[in-house]
Amino acid sequence: MRVIYLLIFSCVMGSTSYASPFYDEEELIEFSDQTTTNQESIRHNHSVEPAEKQKKLTACNLPDNVNIRQIKDDFESLSLVGVAKINHIPQALFINMKDRLIGFKVGDYIENAFIQIVDINLKQITYIDWANTQDCQSPDTVTIKL
């Protein structure tokens, strides 16, 4: 008899609507409105942008032996402060606007700036600017002297 009451009770409880303990109905409606607004803004942002706002891409293929790095700052805003050998590996030390030290090694590829570090010595740092390279066989190199 208890089993029958349990089955009936579970059927009645199972037929009621599911309610989340963290969201009430008004919050769910607001959330769905925000989602619609976000989707509309995403569609709008994928429209044609002015040329200066478009992300520049490179057509050149990268070498296989690069170490891809992501930085939040623009590479042009970084200041070279020195070169250090850490574990017998030379590193170029840059500092950003927030005084955060960032180190790059030979073979590092800074993905958002399309820059590949190719040489670090005590007098200068040389890198390839893939974004401004016209010929992939002879890429444009830039040298920063200490």
N, C-alpha and C positions, 0 to 999 in steps of 0.2 A: 504494500500500500504506500509506503514511503517512497518507493521508486516511482510510482505513478505520479505522486504529487511533485516529486523532483523533476520528472520529465515535463509535466504541464507547466511548472514554474519556469523551467529553463526555456521552453518554447515561447512563453509569454514575454520573458525578458529578452530573448533573442529577436523578437519581432519589433521591439522598440528601436528607435533610431539611435545611431551611434553619436555620442557627444564627447568631444575632447575636453578634458578637465582644464586645459590651458587656454583654449580659445572659446569665446562665446560667439554667437551668431554675427553680431555687429563687427567683431574683429575679423571674422572670416570674410565678410563682404568687403571690408576695407582692404584686406590682403589681396583678394581677387581683383579689386580695382587697381591696386598698386601694380600687380603683375601685368594687367592689361596696359597700364601706362608705361611700364618698363619695356614691354614688347613693342609698343608704338615708338618709343624713343630709340630702341635698337634698330627698328626698321628705318627710322628717320636718319640715324647716324650712318647707315650703310648707303645712303644716297651719295650722289656725286659731291665731293668736297673740293674746295679750291686747291690749286696745285701746291701752295705753300703749306697746307695742313696735311696733305697726304704723306703717309709714311714712305720713305724712300727705300727701295729694295735694291739688291745687287743681283746681277745676272750671273756672276762668277760663282763657280763651285769652290767650296772651301777644301783645303787639304784635309786628309784623314787624321792627322796627328794634332789637331787643335783641341784645346780645353775651353769649352764654351762657358762664358761667365755672364751673369746678369748683374747689372748695377742699376740703382734707382736714379742716379744723377746723370746728367749729360757729360760725356767725356770732355767736352770743351770747357766745362765749368770746374774740372779737377785741376789742381796745381801740383806739379812735380816737386817733391821736397827732397828726394834723394834716392840712392840705390843702396841696397843692403844684400849681403849674402846670408841667406838663411838655409842651414843644412847644405852648404856648398852650392846653392842654387841662387843666382842673382835675381833680385826682385826690384822692380821699379815701384817706388812708394809715392803715392799720390794722396792728397788730402782734399776733402770736399768742403763745401760751405759750412757744414756743421762740425768741422774739425775732426772728422772721422777718417782714419788712415786706411787706405785701400792699396793692397799690393798686387802687382801683376807680374807673371813670369813669362819667359819666352814660350810662345805657342798658345798663349791665352787669346781667346777671341771674345771681344766685348760685343755681345749680340745686338743690343739696341743701338750701338753706334757704328756697327760694321767695321770694327777696327781689330786688327790682329797684330800682336806684339811679335816682332821677328828678331830683335837684337837688343840686348841690354849689356852695356859695359860701364866702366866708371866715368866716362865722359859724356855719353849720350844714350838715348833710347830711340830705337827705330821701329816704326810700325807701318802697316799697310792700311790705307784708307780705302776699303773696298767700295764704299758708297760713291766715291769720286773717281774710281778706276774705269777708264774707257777700254783698255786692252787687258784681258784677264791673263795673258801670257807674260806681260811685263807690268805688274801692278804699280800704282803710285805709292811711293814710300814717303813718309814724313819723319824728320829727325828732330828730336827735342834735345838740346844740349844743356848740360848742367852748368 
